[in-house]
Amino acid sequence: MPVPGGIKAGRISKPNGLQGKVNIVLDPVAGKSIEPENPLFIDIDGQRIPFFMEEFTLVSDDQAIIKLEFINTIEEARPVCGCDVYLDLQLNPSKHESMNDLHAVVGYEAFDLQMGNLGRVTDYIESDMNPVLLIDYRGKEMMVPAAEELIVRIDHREQSIHFHLPEGLTTL
């Protein structure tokens, strides 16, 4: 379920070293959408505070080490430990560049931030009124509106497209 102001990408678990780096336990799906050039929003006492990352190292599928701007010592890192980390779904300049040619995503793997892997994109049907992507979802054809507000990011290097779909769309 989406949260106001973004979607949960993980939780800061503990400091890492003495220079203010921290370990993040990543959400299995949304954590893969972290982009080092975009800020993370850390929930501190109910407020989502944006922090830019100076360094981002993916340790495993479910863990990363990050160095946040303005946090330079272990003492400064401790207060953010135990805090949830969120992504802002509105920030993604690379997505907007890619929206111009969705024919390029045919053959890409499609993911939803909540459900995970949906399957392979099999076609793009262009229409002025309602363009759609066809996805082979568990052996059935699923039509997903090719709406900018549903697409979180497109990764041409990994050949994947990530959605934040409304609840119930995959059950239709």
PATIDO-864219 format. One line per 8 residues: their letters; for each residue x, y, z of N, C-alpha, C. Coordinates in steps of 0.1 Angstrom, whole numbers, plus 5000, padded with zeros to 4 digits. Atoms other than C-alpha are relative to their C-alpha. Example, Ala and Ser with C-alpha at 12.3 -4.5 7.8 and 13.67 -1.06 7.14 Angstrom:
% residues 2
as> 5009 4988 5000 5123 4955 5078 5009 5012 5000 | 4991 4989 5000 5137 4989 5071 4992 5011 5008 .
% end
This chain:
% residues 172
mpvpggik> 5008 4988 5000 5000 5000 5000 5009 5012 5000 | 4991 4988 5000 5015 5034 4991 4998 5008 5013 | 5001 4991 4988 5023 5058 5019 5001 5014 4994 | 5000 4986 5005 5018 5096 5016 5015 5004 4999 | 4987 4995 5002 5049 5111 5001 5010 4990 4995 | 4991 5010 5006 5064 5080 4986 4997 4986 5005 | 5002 5014 4996 5069 5043 4993 5012 4996 5007 | 4989 5004 4991 5090 5026 5019 5010 4991 4992 .
agriskpn> 4989 5007 5007 5123 5014 5005 5009 4992 5009 | 4992 5007 4990 5138 5001 5037 5001 5006 5013 | 4999 4995 4986 5150 5007 5072 5015 5001 5003 | 4986 4998 4996 5184 5021 5085 5002 4991 5012 | 4998 5010 4989 5197 4993 5107 5011 5004 5010 | 4989 4997 4990 5230 5005 5122 5011 5009 4993 | 4989 4993 5006 5261 5027 5116 5009 4990 4994 | 4990 5008 5006 5288 5014 5094 5013 5008 4999 .
glqgkvni> 4987 4993 4999 5323 5026 5103 4998 5013 5008 | 5000 4988 4992 5332 5059 5118 4997 5013 4993 | 5002 4988 5008 5326 5083 5089 4985 5003 4997 | 5014 4997 5002 5288 5084 5092 4992 4992 4990 | 5007 5009 5009 5279 5056 5068 4990 4992 5008 | 5010 5008 4994 5248 5035 5076 4997 4988 4992 | 5005 5012 5007 5235 5001 5067 4985 5002 4999 | 5015 5000 5002 5200 4999 5052 4996 4986 4996 .
vldpvagk> 5007 5012 5004 5179 4968 5051 4989 5004 4990 | 5009 4996 5010 5161 4971 5018 4988 4992 4999 | 5012 5007 5004 5126 4963 5009 5003 4992 4988 | 4997 5009 5011 5127 4933 4985 4997 5006 4986 | 5004 4994 5014 5110 4953 4956 5004 5015 4999 | 4998 4986 5001 5110 4990 4963 5015 5004 5002 | 4986 4997 4998 5146 4990 4975 5009 5000 4988 | 4993 5000 5013 5157 4982 4940 4998 5013 4992 .
siepenpl> 5002 4987 5007 5144 5016 4929 5008 5011 5005 | 4992 4989 4995 5168 5036 4949 5010 5005 4989 | 4991 4995 5010 5187 5059 4926 5009 5010 5007 | 4991 4992 4992 5218 5076 4941 4999 5015 4998 | 5001 4986 5003 5211 5109 4924 4988 5007 5006 | 5012 4995 4994 5177 5113 4941 5001 4998 5015 | 4999 5000 4985 5172 5120 4978 4992 4988 5005 | 5008 5010 4992 5160 5094 5003 4992 5009 5010 .
fididgqr> 5008 4993 4990 5133 5106 5027 5000 4991 5013 | 4998 5008 4987 5141 5094 5063 4989 5005 5009 | 5010 4997 4991 5112 5093 5087 5006 5002 5014 | 4994 4996 4987 5125 5111 5118 4988 5006 5008 | 5011 4995 4992 5098 5115 5145 4988 5004 4992 | 5012 4997 5007 5070 5114 5120 5001 5010 4988 | 4997 4990 5011 5086 5139 5096 5009 4993 4990 | 4991 5005 5011 5101 5128 5062 5010 5010 4996 .
ipffmeef> 4989 4990 5003 5134 5146 5059 5008 4995 4988 | 4992 5004 5012 5152 5145 5025 5015 5000 5003 | 4986 5001 4999 5188 5134 5025 5006 4996 4986 | 4993 5005 5012 5210 5132 4994 5011 4991 5004 | 4989 5010 4998 5235 5103 4992 5013 5005 4994 | 4987 4997 5006 5272 5110 4988 5006 4987 4995 | 4995 5013 5005 5279 5072 4984 4988 4990 5001 | 5010 5011 4999 5257 5042 4977 5007 4987 4995 .
tlvsddqa> 4994 5013 5003 5270 5006 4978 4990 4990 5003 | 5009 5011 4998 5247 4977 4972 5008 4988 5004 | 4992 5011 4994 5260 4949 4994 4994 4987 4995 | 5007 5012 5004 5233 4923 4985 4986 5005 4995 | 5014 4996 5005 5197 4922 4972 4992 5007 5011 | 5008 4994 4989 5185 4932 5007 5008 5009 5009 | 4992 4992 4992 5213 4954 5020 5008 5010 4992 | 4991 4990 5006 5231 4986 5011 5007 5008 5011 .
iiklefin> 4993 4991 4991 5256 5009 5027 5000 5014 4994 | 5000 4987 5006 5251 5046 5022 5007 5010 5009 | 4995 4989 4993 5268 5078 5032 4991 5012 4996 | 5009 4989 5002 5243 5106 5037 5007 5013 5001 | 4994 4987 4999 5251 5142 5031 4997 5006 5014 | 5001 4993 4987 5257 5162 5064 5001 4990 5012 | 4997 5009 4989 5262 5130 5084 5014 4994 4998 | 4986 5002 5002 5299 5127 5089 5007 4992 5011 .
tieearpv> 4994 5007 4989 5305 5108 5122 4990 4989 5005 | 5008 5011 4995 5292 5077 5139 4989 5006 5010 | 5009 4993 4990 5276 5100 5166 4988 5006 4992 | 5011 4994 5008 5256 5118 5138 4992 4990 4993 | 5007 5011 5007 5246 5085 5122 4990 4993 5010 | 5009 5008 4991 5231 5069 5154 4986 5005 5001 | 5015 4996 4999 5199 5091 5156 4992 4995 4988 | 5008 5004 5011 5188 5079 5121 4999 4985 5000 .
cgcdvyld> 5001 5015 4999 5193 5042 5130 4986 4996 5005 | 5013 5004 4997 5160 5024 5132 4989 5008 4993 | 5010 4992 5008 5143 5050 5109 4997 4993 4987 | 5004 5005 5014 5123 5040 5078 5005 5010 4990 | 4996 4992 5012 5135 5052 5044 4990 4999 4989 | 5010 4999 5010 5112 5063 5017 5005 5006 4987 | 4997 4994 5013 5114 5071 4980 4989 5009 4996 | 5010 4991 5005 5096 5100 4964 4997 4995 4986 .
lqlnpskh> 5003 5005 5013 5078 5086 4934 4999 5010 4989 | 5001 4989 5010 5076 5120 4917 5014 5003 4995 | 4987 4996 5004 5114 5123 4914 5006 4989 4991 | 4993 5010 5009 5128 5104 4884 5001 5006 4986 | 4999 4993 5013 5140 5125 4855 5003 4990 4989 | 4997 5010 5010 5152 5094 4836 4987 4994 4995 | 5013 5006 5004 5116 5081 4835 4994 5009 4990 | 5006 4991 5010 5104 5112 4817 5006 5000 4987 .
esmndlha> 4993 5002 5013 5130 5109 4790 4996 4988 4993 | 5004 5013 5006 5120 5073 4785 4986 4999 4996 | 5014 5001 5003 5083 5080 4783 4997 5003 4985 | 5002 4996 5014 5087 5093 4747 5000 4988 4991 | 4999 5011 5008 5094 5059 4733 4998 4987 5008 | 5003 5012 4993 5076 5030 4751 5001 4988 4992 | 4998 5012 5009 5081 5007 4721 5013 4993 5005 | 4986 5005 4996 5117 5003 4735 4999 4990 5012 .
vvgyeafd> 5001 5008 4989 5104 4985 4766 4994 4986 4997 | 5006 5013 5004 5088 4956 4747 5012 4990 5001 | 4990 5010 4997 5107 4925 4759 5006 5002 5014 | 4995 4998 4986 5116 4941 4793 4992 4993 5010 | 5007 5005 4989 5107 4926 4826 4993 5011 5007 | 5008 4991 4993 5079 4944 4844 4999 4997 5014 | 5001 5002 4986 5078 4949 4881 4991 5010 5006 | 5009 4991 4992 5053 4964 4906 5007 5001 5013 .
lqmgnlgr> 4994 4998 4987 5066 4980 4938 4994 4991 5011 | 5006 5008 4990 5042 4959 4958 5000 4985 4997 | 5002 5015 5004 5038 4926 4939 5013 4994 4995 | 4988 5006 5005 5073 4922 4925 4999 4998 4985 | 4999 5003 5014 5079 4906 4891 4986 4997 4994 | 5013 5002 5006 5048 4908 4869 5001 4991 4987 | 4998 5008 5013 5063 4892 4837 5006 5009 4990 | 4993 4993 5011 5076 4903 4804 4990 5008 4992 .
vtdyiesd> 5008 4992 5009 5062 4932 4783 5000 4994 4986 | 5001 5007 5013 5050 4917 4751 4996 5010 4989 | 5004 4990 5010 5036 4948 4733 4997 5013 5006 | 5004 4986 4996 5030 4985 4734 4989 5004 4989 | 5010 4996 5009 4997 4997 4719 4998 5015 5002 | 5000 4985 4999 5000 5034 4711 4986 5005 4997 | 5013 4994 5002 4968 5054 4713 5000 5014 5006 | 5001 4987 4995 4961 5091 4718 4992 5001 5013 .
mnpvllid> 5009 5000 4988 4934 5083 4744 5005 4992 5011 | 4996 5009 4989 4948 5054 4763 5010 4990 4996 | 4990 5010 5004 4981 5038 4754 5002 4990 5011 | 4999 5011 4990 4987 5005 4771 5012 4991 4997 | 4990 5010 5001 5015 4980 4777 4994 4987 5002 | 5005 5014 4997 5007 4943 4774 5011 4992 5007 | 4990 5008 4992 5024 4921 4799 4995 4986 5001 | 5003 5014 4998 5025 4883 4800 5001 4997 5015 .
yrgkemmv> 5001 5001 4986 5013 4880 4836 4995 4986 5004 | 5004 5013 4996 5013 4844 4848 4993 4992 4989 | 5006 5007 5011 5004 4831 4813 4988 5007 4995 | 5012 4992 5005 4976 4857 4808 5005 5014 4996 | 4996 4987 5005 4977 4889 4790 4994 5011 5009 | 5004 4990 4992 4975 4919 4813 5002 5014 4993 | 4998 4987 5006 4969 4954 4800 5002 5011 5011 | 4996 4990 4990 4986 4982 4820 5000 5013 4993 .
paaeeliv> 5000 4987 5006 4979 5018 4812 5014 5006 5000 | 4986 4994 5001 5011 5035 4799 4999 5014 5004 | 5001 4987 4994 5005 5064 4822 5012 5004 5008 | 4988 4996 4993 5034 5084 4835 4999 4999 5015 | 5001 5000 4985 5020 5085 4870 5001 4986 5005 | 4999 5014 4995 5021 5046 4872 5014 4995 4998 | 4986 5005 5003 5057 5042 4859 5009 5007 5010 | 4990 4995 4991 5083 5046 4886 5013 5003 4993 .
ridhreqs> 4988 4998 5007 5113 5041 4865 5001 4990 4988 | 4996 5009 5011 5126 5025 4833 5015 4999 5000 | 4986 5003 5000 5160 5009 4834 5004 4993 4987 | 4997 5006 5013 5173 5003 4799 5012 4991 5001 | 4988 5008 4998 5206 4988 4812 4995 4986 5005 | 5005 5013 4995 5187 4961 4832 4988 4995 4992 | 5012 5003 5008 5159 4960 4806 4988 4997 5009 | 5011 5002 4991 5132 4965 4832 4992 5013 5001 .
ihfhlpeg> 5009 4988 4998 5102 4988 4838 4993 4997 5014 | 5005 5002 4986 5090 4994 4874 4987 5009 5001 | 5012 4993 4999 5054 5004 4881 4996 5001 5015 | 5007 4999 4988 5034 5015 4911 4985 5000 4996 | 5014 5002 5005 5000 5000 4901 4990 5002 5011 | 5011 4999 4990 4967 5007 4918 4996 4986 5005 | 5004 5013 4994 4955 4979 4941 4989 4995 4992 | 5011 5007 5007 4934 4954 4923 5002 4999 4985 .
lttl> 4998 5001 5015 4947 4960 4887 5004 4986 4995 | 4996 5013 5004 4963 4926 4886 4990 4989 5002 | 5010 5010 4998 4932 4908 4897 4988 5001 4991 | 5011 4998 5010 4910 4921 4869 4999 4989 4990 .
% end
